Amino acid sequence: MKKIFPTFLVLTVSFISAQENQQLNSYQQQFQNLANLDSGLTIGGYGEVTYNDYDSGPSELDVQRLVMLFAYKFDDRVSFITEVEYEHVKEVYIEQAWLNYALNDNTNLRAGLLLVPMGIVNEYHEPTTFNGVERPTLDNKIVPTTWREIGIGIAGRLDNFNMRYQAYIMNGPVSFNGAHKLKGTNGLRSGRQKGAESVGSDANLSTRLDFYGILGLRLGLSYYTGKTQTIDTSSTGSQVGLNMFGFDARYVKNNFSARYQYINANLSDTNQYNRASGKDLGSQMGGYYIEAAYNVLPIEAKQRLDLFLRYEDLNQHKAVDGIEKNLAFHRKEWTIGASYHLSKGSVFKMDYQSKGTAVNNSDAKGQFNMGVGIFF
């Protein structure tokens, strides 16, 4: 039995260590820290302080988030992971809180407040793991990061296929809890329940496969299906069906890195929902981004300076049912900037964003950003 937990730890992180410079996310880091303990507690954290200077209007300075990570190892099979998050100084949330039980060397049972494994940033959102002061807009407007729900499921590896898998039964975003929560401008974001007295009218399925059999390349497939949650299942227009698919790729070769992400979400019964609520929720939303970066410092240096360029195209009204498309929901954005990694767990970021829409004759709006981030 004593070999099971260390073996699980190796399986958890080896798909990253086999890649050049791929970084662990918060819970993977905590599992790695637990490897040196027979039992006991480890503590970590991440945070970011940001500055946004808009073309028009006042600038904004914010302690955007500070997260404390706690992991406890009970024995060789059982561990617990949680994150306590402070947003904008005054808001407090639990971002993760789940129990892990190693069934065998390759299969783990998880239950509690879990991250939905959709796309890259919802699981890898620590500031040292992505370029840009702000997360990609696709991972805000379409994938409502940080998206977490209460559920149970399995996670592990398929060694013969160089794959990692996750599959969870979870509750979903709430669409009606006395008020209609969803609308076109931010999609599912206002429906996130975050584990706080969550409505649970329907069980949803969330799955992900990661392939890492080619050195430097990691591919991911994500799928989420089910219904939004409602306190009144008998009421027409209180919930919508949801099917979301994602594909992503990350590549690292020496000083060069690149990533791509595509997300598509189909929502059913939006016509009835919009009639009942007076909202403008789209029946299809999605988009993609592509990013390339180059480290201009020597590869053997302890520091890293990544210059990057990212393009995003996303649309919250990719398709509609019974309402007119809002062209302002079709966004096209460029981000160019630098991420200066002062050490393994600290980064200074600076970038400029040009944000446009598909509205005729609309001018792109500019935004200059700076920030610092840490992760340990």
N, C-alpha and C positions, 0 to 999 in steps of 0.2 A: 504493500500500500504506500510506503514512503516514496516509492519511485513515481507514483502517478502524478503528483502535483508538479515536481520538477520537469517531468516529461511534457506535461501540459504547457508549462511556461515556454519550453523550447519550441513547441508547436505553435504557440501563440505569436512568438516574435520572429521565428526563423524565416518566414516569408518576406520580412522586411530586411533582415540582416543580409539576406542573399542578394538584395538589390543594392545598387550603389547609392549610398547616402539617403535612402528612404528613411523617414522618421516615424517613430512610434507616436500613437495618439495617447491621450491621457490614461485610459484604462489599461492599455498595453504596457505603458511605462510602469504603472503600479504593479501589474503582474510580474514584471521583470524585477522590480524592487523586492517583491515578496519571495523571490527565489532564494534569497540568502537567509531567510528566516525559517525556523522550525514552526513557529507561530508568532503572532504579534501584529503590530500596527506600523504602516508606513504612511507618510504624509507628503503630498506634493501640491502643486498649484500652477495656475497660469493666469495671466491678466493682460490688459491692454489699456493704454491711455491714448486718446486720439484728438486730433485737431482737424476740423473741416472748414475750409474757407471757400464760400460759394461766390459765383459771379455777381449775384445780387443778394442783398440782405446781410445780416450779421453773421460772423463766423461762430462756430460751436466748438467748445472744448469739453471733453467728457472722459471721466473714468468709466469707459464703456462697460467693462466687466472685470471682476476679480473673482476667481474660482479657487476654492480650497478642495483638494482631493484627499480622500481617506480610503485606505484599503486595509482590511484585516484578514489575516490568515488564521482560520480556526484549527485546521489540520491539513494533511496532505491532499484532501479532496475538496474541502469547503473553504470558500473565501467570500468576502463581501466588498463591493466597490460602491462608493458614493461620492458625489460632488455637490458642494454647497456654493451657490453662485450669488454674487452681489452685482447687480446691473445698475449703472448710473448712480452709484453710491447708495441709493435709498431703497432699491427693490431687491428682495431676497427670494431665491428660488432653489429648489432641489433639481439639479440637472440630470443626475443619474442616481439610482439606488437599487442595486440588484445583487442577488445571491447567486454564486456560481458553484455548481457541484460537478466534479469531474467523474462522469460515468465510466470512462475508460481513457486510454491514451489519446483518442481522437475525437471524443464526443463529450460535450459539456452541456448540462442543463442550466438554464438561466431563468430567473423569475424576479420581477420587480419593475421599477421604472427604468425602461430601456430606451436607448437611442434607436430611432427608425433607420435601418441601414439603406438609405436612399442617396445615391450619389457620393461625392467625395467629402464635401465640407461638413455635412451633418455629423460624420464620425471624426473627421480630421479638421477641427476648427480651432485648434490652439494657434496663437498668432505666429509661432515659428514654423508652422506647417503649410502656410499658403502665402503667396505674394499679394501685395496691396494692403493698404491700411484697412479698407473695408472688405468684407467678404464679397464674392461675386454676387451681382444682383439676381442672377438666376437662382442662387441659393438663399434668396430672401423672398422673392415674389412668387416663385413656382414651388421650390422645395422650402417649406417654412422653417428654416434652421433657427435655433437648434430645436429640432422636432423630436420629442420623446413622448412615449405613452407607456401605460402599464400593461404588462403582458408576461407570457411564458413561452419558452421555446428552446431550441438547441443551437449550438454553434460548435464548429470544429474544423477538421481538415480531411481532405481526401488525398492522401499522399501519392497514390498511383497516378493521379491526374493533376498534381501540382495545384490544387484548389483549396480554398477556404470557403466555408459555407455558414450561413445564418438563416434561421427560419423561426418566426415568432407569430403567435396568436396574440393580438393586441386590441385594445379599444382604439377608436379613431378620433379625428377632429369632431367637435360638436357643431352642428348646424343650427339647432334650435334648443334653447334652454329657458324658454319664456320670451326670448328675443331671437331674431334671425341673425346669425353671426357672420355668414360668409357674403362676400361681395367681390366684384370684378377687380377693384384696384389692388387688392392684396391676396386674392385667391383664398387659400386655406388658412392663412396666417392667423386670422382672428379666431379661428376655431381650435387652435392648439389648447389642449387641456392641462398639459404639464404635470399631470398626476395629482392635481388639486381638486378633490371631491369630484372626480370625473364622472360624467354621464356614460353609461355603458349599455346602449340598446342593441348593438350588433358587434359580433366578433370579426375582426379584420385580419388578413394575412400579410405579413411583410417578409420578404426573402431577399437574399443577396448571395451571389457567387463571385469570388475573386480568383483570378488566374495569375500565377506568378512563375510559370515554367520557363520564361525567356529572361535572361539576365538583363536587368535594367528596366524591364517592361512589366507593368501591372495593369490588368484589364478587369473591369467590374461590370456586372449585370445586376440591376436591382428591380424588384417588382413589388407593388403594393396593391391590394385589391380588397374591396369591401364597401361599406356604407358609412356615411357620416352619422354621428350619434344625435339622438333626439330624446326629449323627455315625453314626446307624444307620437308614437309610431302610427297611430290611427289617423293623424291629421295629414291631409294632402298638402304637399309642399313644405314639409318639415325636415326632409332629408334628401340627400342626393347620393347616387352611386359613384364610386371612385375607383378608377384603374390607372395607376401610374407606373410608367416604365422608365428606367434609366440605364444608360451606357456610359462608361467613363474609361479613360486611359491615362496612365501616367508613365513617363519615360525619363530615365536619367542615364546619361552617358558622359563620363568625365565632367567637364564644366557645363555641359548643356543639359537642360531639362525642359520638358513640355508636358502639357496636360490638355485633355479635351473632355467635355461633359455634355451629354444630350439628355434631356428630360421631356417626356410627353405625358400629359394627364388627360384622360377622358372622363367627363362627369355626366351622368345620366340624370334625367328628371329635373334639369335646371329650369325648364320653362315653367313647370308648376311651382318650383321654389321661388323664382323671381316674381311670379304673379302673387304668391302669398305674402312675400316679404317686401316687394317694391325694390328689390336689389337688381344688380346687373351682372350676376355671376355667369361666366362663360361656360360653354359646354366642352370646350377643349382649350388647354393652355400648355405651353411648352416653350422650349428654346434650347440654345446651346452656347457654349463659349469655347474658345481655343486660346491657348497661352503658350508662349515660348520665353525662356529665360536663359541667361548666360552668366556664369560666375567669372568675373574679370580678374580675380585673384588666383595665384597659383593653386593648383588642386591640393598640394600638400600643406597649404597654409591652414592655421587653426581657425581663422576668420573666413567669411565668405561674403562677397558683394555681388548679388544677383541683379542684373538689369533685365527688366521684363516688359513684355507687351501683351495685352489681352484684349480680345474682341468678344462682345456678347450680343446675341440677338435673341430676344424673348418676347412672347406675346401672351397676355392673359385673356385675350379675346381671339385666339387662333380660330375658334369656331364658336358660334352662339346659336341659341334656339329661342326664337320668339322675340328677340330684342335686336337692336342695331349695334353693330360693332363699334367700339370706341377705339379710334386709331391711336389715341394717346397711350393705350395699353400695349402697343407694339413698340418696344424699346430697342434702341441700338446704341451700344456704348463702347468706347475705347478707353483703356487704362494703360498708361505708360509710367514706369517708375523704377524704384530701386529698393531692394531689401538688403540691409547691411547687417549680417549676423556677427555680432561682436564676440559671441561665444556660442557654444552649442545650444544654450537655452535662453539667449537674449537676442533681440533684433530691433533695429531702428529702420523705419519705413518712411518712404516719401513717394508720392505719385500725383499724377494729374489725370482727371477723368473728363471726357467729353460725352455728354448724355443727350441723345436725340430720340425723337419718336417718329412714327409714320404719318403724323399730321401734316397736311400740305403746308409748305412754306414755314414749317417750324424751325427755329434756330436751336442748335445744340447748346445745352447749358454746360458750363465748365465748373470744375470743382478741384481745388488743390487740397491734398491731405498729407498729414504727417502723423506719426505715431510711434510709440515704443511698446514692445511686447516681451513677456517672459514666460517660460515654461520649465518646470523642474519636477 
